[in-house]
Amino acid sequence: MKLPFTKMHGLGNDFVVLDFTENPVDLSAEQAAFIADRHFGVGCDQILIVEQSDRDGIDFKYRIINADGSEVGQCGNGSRCFLRYVHEKGLSSKNPIKVETSTGELILEAHQGTNLVTVDMGPPRFEPADIPLDESAKKNLYSLEINDELVEFSASSMGNPHAVLLVEDTVKAPVERLGPLLESHSIFPDKANIGFMQVVSRAEINLRVFERGAGETIACGSGACAAVVAGIQRGLLDSKVTAHLRGGDLIIEWQGDGHAVMMTGPAATTFEGVLELERS
């Protein structure tokens, strides 16, 4: 089976984008993992699938599949690429557009004459059942003991689960050691994305993220949103923050409880091709 694809990236967080609006394909987890493999497939952090929506007022359905074949409900960097893709392919000329994911709705708006896209990520959710987090009560700061080390973190859902740790220096942060342990800890029933945030000033952070199902990526849009929200809740950040990730910068804005998180950053097309995919 021949499968046309487009390779895109948002700050180096890279994606294979597939258009299933006319000819849907039921990708198996094994097929998705093959596409994402950087040695035998195309290679990407996640696969983005464009589908038709049957809901009034919704322009597209947006699905996200991790490099390991698991499906998730949110990807901030991917959503910016999604909008660039549907515009460049002529699937829609609307701006903004509204898309549905498995965990909610997003509003995506392109900045004309630039490669920037702003995403209305919706309000963050903090109730443990909504993250999900195996805790009985909502807190601003949770703690775990891992290998005799006390780890403190903030937790929220941005359409996917996030834990954010405050570190003195992201370069020296224990991403490789703590990332996998926290991602798959039993306190997170659906696993979690683990952010390591260094506060540079009230308007600036450095951030590294160990993403569930993908490992550390050089940029994570929803992770940047969760980190800024955590910093604002703890009184460390103002309402508009530049998040420095290894792949580049994002602008995150949040006015507090009940308000949506707004994320602005670039999206770019890298190349296109046709993949020969074995039928499942």
ROFITOR-457490 format. One record per atom (N, C-alpha, C): residue in one letter; x, y, z. Coordinates in pm, whole numbers, plus 50000, padded with zeros to 5 digits. Atoms other than C-alpha are relative to their C-alpha. Layout:
<nodes>
AXYZ
...
</nodes>
This chain:
<nodes>
M500854988050000
M500005000050000
M500885012450000
K499234987650009
K501425033749894
K499285011050078
L500594990349910
L500875061250148
L500745013349988
P499354986850007
P501665097950063
P500105006150140
F499824993649869
F503015117650359
F500725013349983
T499254987549991
T504395151650453
T500745000050133
K499204998949878
K507225155950702
K500035014850041
M500064986349950
M506855187150920
M500675000550138
H499484998749864
H508275201051241
H499585013250061
G500214987949921
G507515226251513
G501135000850101
L498804998549916
L510805237351673
L500804987150008
G499235012450001
G512375204151574
G499254988150053
N500915010949963
N509565183451726
N499364995549869
D500345003250139
D508965163851405
D498874989949987
F501245007350022
F505885147851256
F499924994849857
V500465004850129
V504685126550969
V498505002949995
V501414996150011
V501345141050854
V499344992149887
L500735008350096
L498805118850676
L498605005549981
D501334994950034
D495655130550497
D499074988149977
F500985010850011
F492835105650559
F498595005649981
T501324994050017
T490005129550471
T499194993149890
E500705006450111
E489175111150147
E500134984950002
N499755014550002
N490745076750184
N500564995850137
P499535003749866
P490905066850553
P500714986650001
V499255012349980
V493385040150655
V499994996950149
D500005004249859
D493075020550979
D501414995350035
L498615003349966
L496715022051090
L500064991650126
S499765007749878
S497754995051333
S501135006550078
A498914994849917
A500095003151621
A501354995949940
E498755004750060
E502774982451445
E500355008149876
Q499754991850118
Q502385002051120
Q500445014150039
A499634986649954
A502535035151306
A501435000250052
A498645000749946
A505685024551491
A501024998549888
F499105001450115
F507255014451157
F500205013549931
I499894986850063
I506485048651003
I500915009050082
A499254991049910
A507995066151307
A501464995750017
D498635004849981
D511155044651309
D500985007849912
R499064991450073
R514135066151210
R501004992149917
H499085008350079
H516065036751060
H499284993049886
F500695008050100
F513435016850871
F498795007149939
G501154992650051
G510565041550827
G500395014149959
V499724986050030
V510305078950771
V500755006450117
G499404994349880
G511165088351128
G499275012350049
C500674988449943
C509285111951359
C499774997650148
D500445001349860
D508285119151716
D498564995250007
Q501405003750000
Q504595115651632
Q499445000549858
I500745000050127
I502215108851343
I498725008150021
L501214992049994
L499455134251279
L499074995749887
I500975004750099
I496305122651101
I498885010349986
V501084990650033
V493865146450930
V498794992149954
E501225007250037
E490325132850916
E498835009849994
Q501224992150003
Q486885146650838
Q499294998850134
S500815000249880
S484685156051130
S498535000149961
D501435000150026
D480975148651141
D499235008750099
R500624991349901
R480325174651412
R499815014149945
D500284986450045
D478725208251338
D500975009850065
G499114989849949
G481115237651374
G501444995550017
I498645005249990
I484205215551368
I500524997449859
D499475001050136
D486435216951060
D500684986749970
F499285012550022
F488575185851105
F500084992150130
K499625008549888
K489285156751332
K501524998349995
Y498534999849988
Y492905156151454
Y500424988850093
R499535011449920
R494525123751571
R501525000350010
I498564999849973
I498005119951722
I500434986250047
I499495013349965
I499945087351736
I501485001250033
N498624999449955
N503195084051930
N500904990749919
A499025008250070
A506385068451797
A499904985350036
D500135014049961
D505595036551989
D498674993949956
G501275005150050
G502185033051821
G498805003150086
S501124996549912
S500065045352113
S499385013249955
E500704987750040
E497455072352051
E499795009050120
V500184990149892
V497235104252258
V499055010849953
G501044990350030
G494845133452275
G500465014049971
Q499554986350015
Q497055163952244
Q501465000549958
C498624996850035
C500225177652086
C500025014449952
G500014985850032
G500805215152087
G500795003349875
N499204997350120
N503625216151832
N499344994049876
G500675006450113
G501725192051612
G498795007749951
S501204992550041
S498605213651614
S500355011749910
R499594989050089
R500515242651460
R500324994649861
C499725006350129
C501785219351187
C498714995849930
F501295004250056
F498245206551139
F499375011449920
L500604988650071
L496995241451047
L500795003449874
R499194997150119
R499915248150812
R499724989649891
Y500235010750097
Y499265214550645
Y498675001949926
V501304999150069
V495535219450576
V499935012549913
H499954988150086
H496235254450440
H500844997349875
E499115002350113
E499155243750220
E499434989849903
K500585010350086
K497235213550086
K498655004249942
G501264995450053
G494155234250010
G498794992950058
L501135006949937
L491965213850247
L499065010050066
S500824989449945
S490725246350401
S500745013349985
S499414986650002
S491285283650360
S499545008150122
K500504993149882
K489545292350687
K501145003350096
N499034996049899
N491525310850951
N499315009150100
P499525012549941
P491105303051233
P499144988049960
I500795012150014
I489925267051217
I499824993750138
K500265007249876
K488465245151489
K500124985049972
V499805014350019
V489545208751525
V499634992750129
E500315008449885
E488465180551752
E501104989550017
T499095010949966
T490815156551928
T499234990350089
S500685009749914
S490025126652145
S499735005550139
T500184994549866
T490195149052452
T499415014150002
G500584986750000
G488615181652339
G500095006949866
E499974992050121
E488655209752085
E501115010450008
L498964989950009
L491365233751967
L499615010249893
I500154989650101
I491215266851780
I501405004149954
L498684997650058
L494175272551546
L499935012049907
E500024987850081
E495025306151389
E501395003249948
A498734996650063
A497805314251141
A500205015150002
H499634986050011
H499645347651151
H500425002549855
Q499784998150142
Q499505359650792
Q501395005949973
G498694995150041
G502875364950622
G501154994950084
T498965005949916
T504775344850884
T499784984950007
N500215014349977
N505245308450982
N499464997450140
L500495001249863
L503695315151325
L498534996050003
V501385004349976
V500525298751451
V499725001450149
T500434999549861
T498635306051771
T498934989450023
V500925010749966
V496785277351936
V499305003450131
D500794999149878
D493975281752186
D499924985850056
M499885013449944
M494795251552402
M498894996650097
G501045002349901
G491765255452626
G500545001750141
P499544998649861
P491895258653005
P500704987450049
P499405011849937
P494225235753198
P499054993950101
R500835006949902
R492595209953421
R500894994650112
F499175003249884
F493835202553771
F499444989050089
E500565010649916
E491445177453926
E500734986849970
P499245012450024
P493325144453976
P499334990649901
A500695009150092
A490655124753790
A500085004649856
D499944994650135
D490985147953489
D501384999149939
I498634999650053
I494775145253455
I500344987549918
P500385004949868
P494555115353542
P501234997750090
L498975001349898
L496535112953864
L499404992350116
D500525008549894
D496115086754134
D500205006750136
E499994992749874
E495565111554416
E498565003350037
S501384997849956
S492455118054625
S499605014750000
A500324985849989
A492725155954646
A500925008249911
K499224990950085
K493875184454420
K500995007850084
K498964992349933
K497135201154520
K500755008349897
N499104992650089
N499455227354374
N501344993149986
L498705006750001
L502435205454458
L499834986050058
Y500055014049959
Y502655167554480
Y501424995350027
S498675005549973
S505525146154604
S499974984949990
L499795014450012
L506835111054540
L501404996750051
E498665004849966
E509715090954678
E500414989749896
I499515009050105
I511685074754397
I501454996850029
N498645004549967
N514755054354482
N500615008450112
D499574992749880
D515005071554822
D500215014949974
E499904985750031
E514785105954655
E498605006149997
L501294993350000
L511895129754725
L499905009149878
V500224992450123
V510565144154399
V498705007850014
E501184991549994
E508145173654402
E499635004749859
F500434996050135
F506055182954098
F498615006050004
S501364995350028
S503025202153976
S499404991049894
A500655008850097
A500455183253770
A498775006749941
S501184994550068
S497835193253514
S499764992049873
S500295005450132
S496135181953197
S499855011549902
M500184990850112
M496515201752874
M499404992249882
G500495009650098
G494505175152693
G500824987350003
N499165011449969
N497285151452797
N500655002650136
P499514998249863
P498835145453141
P501435005250007
H498674994049983
H501815166153257
H500385000850147
A499384997149871
A504075167153561
A501165009449973
V498954989950020
V506445196853599
V500855000850126
L499044999049891
L509565196653816
L500775013049985
L499184987949999
L511415228453912
L501454996050022
V498585003349990
V515175225753853
V500815012949994
E499134988350003
E518085249753897
E500625002249863
D499304999050129
D519625242153557
D499524988649911
T500495010550088
T518005223453268
T501124991949937
V498875007450058
V521425213953131
V500384988350090
K499615010349904
K522135194153448
K498814992250055
A501205006449948
A518555182653507
A500034984949974
P499955014750013
P518085144853560
P498934994649906
V501065003850095
V515915140853249
V500094985149966
E499845014050041
E517365107253143
E499734990450115
R500185008849884
R517195093153497
R498575000350052
L501334999049940
L513895106453634
L498884999649897
G501054999750102
G512005110853306
G499294986749983
P500675012850020
P511335073853240
P499324994850127
L500575005049875
L510685066153609
L498685006950032
L501244992649974
L508075093553644
L498954997649892
E500945002050111
E506515088553300
E499134987850025
S500705012749986
S505535052753385
S499654996750145
H500305002549860
H504995056553762
H498514996950017
S501395004249981
S501805040853895
S499085011450040
I500854988649966
I500575074954014
I499335005949876
F500574995350127
F499915082753644
F499404988049926
P500625011850063
P497385056653518
P500204999449849
D499814999650146
D497835068153156
D501405004649962
K498664994650015
K501525076953197
K499925015349992
A500014985450000
A502585113553176
A501225005449929
N498874992550052
N504825138953007
N500675007050118
I499274994949884
I507545150253246
I500855012049958
G499274987850033
G508805186353227
G500975003850109
F498964995349909
F511975199953385
F500205014849970
M500074985650025
M511625237853421
M500995007750086
Q499124990449934
Q514245263753508
Q499425013949981
V500514986450009
V512875298353589
V501185009549983
V498944990450029
V515155324453429
V499635013750052
S500564987449949
S512975354753512
S498504998150006
R501455001249993
R509295361953564
R499354999049862
A500545000650136
A508885362453185
A500764990249912
E499105008350080
E511285335153079
E500324987050075
I499605012849943
I511905298053140
I500844992249898
N499395010550080
N514165270653009
N499274987050031
L500825011949981
L512465237152960
L500504988349918
R499805012750070
R513195200952873
R498834990950038
V501175008549976
V510405175152839
V500294985849954
F499975014250034
F510445137252851
F498564996049971
E501385002550043
E507335128252651
E499664985250009
R500445013949992
R505345096852714
R499904994149859
G500075006850129
G505715072352429
G500995004949898
A499054994550098
A508475092852262
A501385002450059
G498724996549939
G511255099652515
G500205015149996
E499764985650003
E512895133752538
E499955005149857
T500044993250129
T512025156152244
T500625013850016
I499334987149988
I513685189152162
I499015011550014
A501044989949973
A510365207652195
A498694992850028
C501325005649969
C506955200552347
C499075011750030
G500874988549985
G504195226152304
G499074999050120
S500895001449884
S501695212452555
S500814999750129
G499134999849884
G504625207052794
G500395014050040
A499704986049970
A505555243852765
A498805006850065
C501214994449939
C501945253152842
C499874995550145
A500135005349864
A501865230353147
A501055006050093
A498924994549918
A505215243853272
A499695014550038
V500314986149970
V504155280353245
V498835000950098
V501135000349907
V500845272853415
V500494996650141
A499465003849869
A502745255653698
A500775011550063
G499224988849948
G505095285253734
G499135011650045
I500924989349962
I502225310253742
I499274996250130
Q500695004449879
Q500365289654002
Q500895001250124
R499084999449886
R503455289254222
R500545014150024
G499634986249979
G503845326954192
G501375003749947
L498654997950050
L507095324653996
L500035007349866
L500024994750136
L505965337453654
L498845009749981
D501074991150042
D503905365053497
D499104993049898
S501025006350084
S500995358853260
S500464997549856
K499465002350134
K503095360252939
K501474996350013
V498685005749976
V506235339152923
V500594994749870
T499275006450108
T508845329652665
T500624987250054
A499465012949962
A509665292752695
A501104996249903
H498875004050082
H513115283552566
H500134984850006
L499805014450012
L513245247552447
L501224997549913
R498785002650076
R516175230552282
R499805002349851
G500274997650141
G514455234251943
G499655014349965
G500374986150027
G513525270951983
G499055005250107
D500804992949900
D511115294452160
D498514999549969
L501454998750008
L507375294752229
L499565011450092
I500614989949915
I505265323152367
I498734993950060
I501145005749929
I502795310852631
I499345010850083
E500764990149923
E500035332552781
E498864993050074
W501105005449919
W497655323753065
W499605010350103
Q500514989849909
Q495455347653261
Q499474994450131
G500415005949873
G494645323053539
G498804990849986
D501075010049995
D491895298753643
D498815003849912
G501154998050087
G489085294753393
G500345005249862
H499574994650129
H491085310153107
H500754989649918
A499275008850089
A492505292352804
A501485003750000
V498574997750022
V496245288552755
V500225002449852
M499724996650139
M497445305152435
M501484997549972
M498635003650037
M500555291652263
M500285005049859
T499624995150132
T502325308751971
T501414995449967
G498695004550044
G505205294151773
G499974996349853
P499915002750142
P506415283851428
P499624985649963
A500215013350058
A505575254251205
A500575000249858
A499345000150130
A507395243150891
A499884986249934
T499965012450079
T507235217050614
T501444996949963
T498645004350030
T510425197050562
T500104993349863
F500005006750131
F509735173350272
F498754991449988
E501135008850027
E507115150950112
E500484987349932
G499635012550064
G507175115349988
G498864990149999
V500975010950002
V505355082549940
V500654988050068
L499505011249921
L505805053950184
L499354987149954
E500535013250031
E505405017450090
E499734993050132
L500415005349870
L503435002950381
L499314986649981
E500645013150004
E502574966550429
E498645000750067
R501345000149941
R498904960250496
R500034991850129
S500055007249871
S498094949550851
S499114987849988
</nodes>
